[in-house]
Amino acid sequence: MTPLLIDQLPPPLPAERIIELNRPKTDLHTLRHYSWNGWDFEVPPGVFVPGETSRMIHRRLLDDEIDVRGRSYAAMGVGLGVEVEAREQCEHEGLDQHDQDLEEEEEDVT
């Protein structure tokens, strides 16, 4: 980022507010289901369900507003792997602390 762009950004939220906004639901330790855009996902225990920011990125990937064709695209904290499904034609790598998620993603994409 250039210094001018950094100067235009709003200040970060206080840590207390970030924690308040991102409290996991009480069912985080259970197996859950998530549906989006006609796709159904199993949500393993400990994996967050995508929020509105993720859905915005997924929509923009599908609509080509974020053009990743011919580019490498790395999603960190891939969780369910919705981004892989949204853009499986691009070269994609996912980084997540949950090895099971990455293994399931690779199975889904191949």
C-alpha positions, 0 to 999 in steps of 0.5 A: 500500500502506498502511504496515501492510501493508508492515510485514507483508511479509517482507524481500526476498531478497538480490540474489544469491539472486534471480539464482540462482533466475532463471538462464535455461536454456541454451536461452534463445536457441533457439525452444522450445515451451510447452503449458499448459491445452490451449494450445500456444505457440511460445517465441521466442528470448530469451523466458522460459517461464512459471514457477509464479508465472505459472501460478498467475496464469493459473489464477486468471484462468481461475477468476475468482479474479482478477476482471478483467471490465469492468476494464482489465488490464495485464500487464508483461513479457507474454512469451508472452501466456498471460494474454491467452489466459486473459482475452481478454474483458477489455480488455488491454494488454501491455508487453514489451521484445520488440516481436515478442511484442506483435505476435504477441499482438495477432494471437492475440487479434484 
